[in-house]
Amino acid sequence: MYKIYAILLVVMLACLGCEWRLRHDLRNNETDMFVERYDKWEAFFLTTGDFSAMQEMLTQYPLQTRRLIEDVLQLGKVEDANIKTRFYNYFQDSTLQMLIAEVDDQYGEMDELDGQLEHAFVRLHELVPEAEVPSVYTQISSLDQSICVGDGVLGISLDKYLGADYPLYVKYGYTDRQRSMMVRDFIVPDCLSFYLLSLFPFKADATKEQRDEHMGCIQFIVNEVLNSQVFDNEHVTKARKLVNERHLAYADLLKRA
């Protein structure tokens, strides 16, 4: 009997040690990264039910947590008495637990992507001075918005970038075209595009053609930032001609659209 108790004690201590190391890593392992790994705190809470992790999210990432719970998932106000339980229970669905596991598998390490994002936003600021470098974080949003932008803060929903052939995307009816962009390589272009659109939004009375032209201008600038033909359509071509023929600054191109 004593041997059984001793074994159980060793197992419990090992589990506690693993949990402590995870918390230690969450707090200290990403300090030199451009992207805040908010998704790791989120996943830790949603898979363990450890409410101290949720408290850490509310304390260290108040804007991100409020945006996720109130605006993206629309679960209520973060001040609600039972919001932590509501948030936790929402993600106990087996499909959402699969998403959390897949994000951890594909994005457990993202140093290369982190460097690409930092370089891209610094480059964007050089080309469009009005585009200050934002604070960037990652999250898991239940297949909702890909990119969330506001108040100089940009959130990336990693669960929307798990690959064109990811089974859940097929199951839930995403088109071939949509799935072709739900890949790791589209994270940086999407971040730049949505961020520019937040700074230079569509005019309230813009027609569909005017909106398409405006997006063409944004996509052209994204191509320039990345030095790659990520986007290629007639509106991008038109934007390129405007810049070359009229010697427009990139910000002026966006303001006129």
C-alpha positions in Angstrom: 0.0 0.0 0.0 2.8 2.4 0.9 4.4 1.7 -2.5 1.2 2.6 -4.3 1.0 5.9 -2.4 4.6 6.6 -3.2 4.1 6.0 -6.9 1.0 8.2 -6.9 3.0 11.0 -5.2 5.8 10.8 -7.8 3.2 11.0 -10.6 1.5 14.0 -9.0 4.8 15.8 -8.5 5.8 15.1 -12.1 2.5 16.5 -13.4 2.9 19.6 -11.2 6.5 20.0 -12.5 5.3 19.8 -16.1 2.6 22.4 -15.4 5.1 24.7 -13.7 7.5 24.4 -16.6 4.7 25.2 -19.1 3.8 28.3 -17.1 7.4 29.3 -16.9 7.8 28.9 -20.7 4.6 30.8 -21.3 5.9 33.7 -19.3 9.5 33.8 -20.4 10.1 31.8 -23.6 8.7 34.3 -26.1 10.0 37.6 -24.6 12.2 38.5 -27.5 9.6 37.7 -30.2 7.7 40.3 -32.2 4.4 38.3 -32.0 2.8 37.8 -28.6 1.8 34.1 -28.2 -1.5 34.8 -26.6 -2.8 31.5 -28.1 -0.6 29.5 -25.8 -2.2 31.0 -22.7 -5.6 30.5 -24.3 -4.9 26.9 -25.2 -3.5 26.2 -21.7 -6.7 27.4 -20.0 -9.0 25.7 -22.5 -7.4 22.3 -22.2 -6.6 22.3 -18.4 -9.4 24.4 -16.9 -6.8 26.2 -14.8 -8.5 29.5 -14.0 -5.2 31.1 -12.9 -4.3 31.0 -16.6 -7.5 32.8 -17.5 -6.7 35.4 -14.8 -3.2 35.8 -16.4 -4.9 36.4 -19.8 -7.2 39.1 -18.2 -4.3 40.7 -16.5 -1.6 40.6 -19.1 -3.7 40.7 -22.2 -6.9 42.7 -21.3 -7.6 44.1 -24.8 -7.0 40.8 -26.5 -9.2 38.9 -24.1 -12.0 41.4 -24.3 -11.9 41.4 -28.1 -11.9 37.6 -28.3 -14.7 37.0 -25.8 -16.9 40.0 -26.6 -16.4 40.8 -30.2 -15.2 37.6 -31.9 -17.0 34.8 -29.9 -19.7 37.1 -28.6 -20.0 35.2 -25.3 -20.8 38.2 -23.1 -18.8 40.8 -21.2 -15.5 39.9 -19.6 -16.9 41.4 -16.4 -19.7 38.8 -16.2 -19.5 36.7 -13.1 -19.5 33.4 -15.0 -17.6 34.4 -18.2 -14.6 32.3 -17.4 -16.8 29.2 -17.2 -18.8 30.1 -20.3 -15.5 30.7 -22.2 -14.1 27.3 -21.0 -17.3 25.4 -21.7 -17.7 26.9 -25.2 -14.3 25.3 -26.3 -15.0 21.8 -24.8 -16.7 20.8 -28.0 -14.7 18.0 -29.6 -14.2 19.9 -32.9 -12.8 23.0 -31.1 -10.5 20.8 -29.0 -9.2 19.3 -32.3 -8.5 22.9 -33.5 -6.6 23.7 -30.4 -4.4 20.5 -30.7 -3.8 21.2 -34.4 -2.7 24.8 -33.8 -0.3 23.5 -31.2 1.1 20.9 -33.6 1.5 23.3 -36.5 2.5 26.5 -34.7 4.2 25.2 -31.6 7.3 27.0 -33.0 6.9 30.0 -35.3 10.3 31.9 -35.1 10.5 32.1 -38.9 7.0 33.5 -39.2 7.7 35.9 -36.4 10.7 37.3 -38.2 8.7 37.6 -41.4 6.0 39.6 -39.7 8.4 41.9 -38.0 10.3 42.6 -41.2 7.1 43.1 -43.2 5.6 45.7 -40.8 8.9 47.6 -40.5 9.1 47.6 -44.3 5.4 48.7 -44.6 6.1 51.7 -42.3 9.0 52.7 -44.5 6.7 52.7 -47.6 3.6 54.1 -45.8 4.8 56.2 -42.9 1.2 56.5 -41.6 1.3 52.7 -41.0 2.9 52.5 -37.6 4.2 49.1 -36.6 1.3 47.5 -34.6 1.4 45.1 -31.7 0.8 41.6 -33.0 -0.6 38.6 -31.2 -1.9 35.1 -32.0 -5.1 33.5 -30.9 -7.6 30.7 -31.5 -11.0 32.0 -32.5 -13.2 29.0 -33.3 -12.9 29.4 -37.1 -14.2 33.0 -36.9 -12.3 36.1 -38.1 -8.8 35.5 -39.7 -7.4 38.8 -38.7 -8.7 41.2 -36.0 -7.5 44.8 -36.1 -8.1 47.9 -34.0 -6.3 50.4 -31.7 -2.9 49.6 -33.2 -3.2 45.9 -32.2 -3.5 43.1 -34.7 -4.6 39.5 -33.8 -4.0 36.5 -36.0 -6.4 33.5 -35.6 -4.1 30.6 -36.2 -7.0 28.2 -36.5 -7.8 29.8 -39.9 -4.4 28.9 -41.3 -4.1 25.2 -40.9 -3.7 24.3 -44.6 -5.9 24.0 -47.7 -6.5 20.3 -47.2 -7.3 20.5 -43.5 -10.4 18.2 -43.0 -12.5 20.6 -41.0 -12.3 23.3 -43.7 -13.6 20.8 -46.2 -16.3 19.5 -43.8 -17.6 23.0 -43.1 -17.9 24.0 -46.7 -15.0 26.4 -47.4 -14.6 26.8 -51.1 -11.4 25.7 -52.9 -10.5 29.4 -53.4 -11.0 30.1 -49.7 -9.0 27.1 -48.6 -6.1 28.0 -50.9 -5.6 31.1 -48.8 -6.1 29.4 -45.4 -2.4 28.4 -45.3 0.7 29.5 -43.4 2.1 31.5 -46.4 -1.0 33.8 -46.4 -0.6 35.0 -42.8 1.8 37.8 -43.6 -0.1 39.1 -46.7 -3.4 38.9 -44.8 -2.0 40.8 -41.9 -0.7 43.6 -44.1 -3.9 43.8 -46.1 -6.3 44.0 -43.2 -4.0 46.4 -41.4 -3.9 48.7 -44.3 -7.6 48.4 -44.8 -8.1 49.4 -41.2 -6.0 52.6 -41.7 -7.4 53.4 -45.1 -11.0 52.0 -45.1 -13.5 52.0 -47.9 -15.5 55.2 -48.3 -19.0 54.9 -46.9 -20.7 55.3 -50.2 -18.1 53.3 -52.3 -19.5 51.2 -55.1 -18.4 47.6 -55.6 -16.0 48.7 -58.4 -14.5 51.4 -56.1 -14.1 48.8 -53.4 -12.4 46.4 -55.7 -10.0 49.2 -56.9 -9.2 50.2 -53.3 -8.4 46.5 -52.5 -6.3 46.4 -55.6 -4.2 49.4 -54.3 -3.8 47.7 -51.0 -2.8 44.4 -52.6 -0.3 46.2 -54.9 1.4 47.7 -51.8 1.5 44.3 -50.1 3.2 42.9 -53.1 5.7 45.8 -52.9 6.3 45.2 -49.2 6.9 41.5 -49.7 8.7 41.9 -53.0 6.5 39.2 -54.4 3.5 38.9 -56.7 1.2 37.5 -54.0 -1.8 39.2 -55.5 -2.3 39.4 -59.3 -5.5 40.8 -60.8 -6.6 43.7 -63.0 -7.0 46.1 -60.1 -3.4 45.4 -58.9 -2.2 46.1 -62.4 -4.1 49.4 -62.5 -2.6 50.5 -59.2 0.9 49.7 -60.4 0.3 51.8 -63.5 -1.0 54.7 -61.4 2.1 54.7 -59.2 4.5 54.4 -62.2 2.8 56.9 -64.4 1.9 59.6 -61.9 4.7 59.0 -59.4 2.3 58.7 -56.6 3.4 58.0 -53.0 1.9 54.8 -51.7 -0.1 56.7 -49.1 -1.5 59.0 -51.7 -2.6 56.0 -53.8 -4.5 54.7 -50.8 -6.1 58.1 -50.0 -7.4 58.6 -53.5 -8.9 55.2 -53.9 
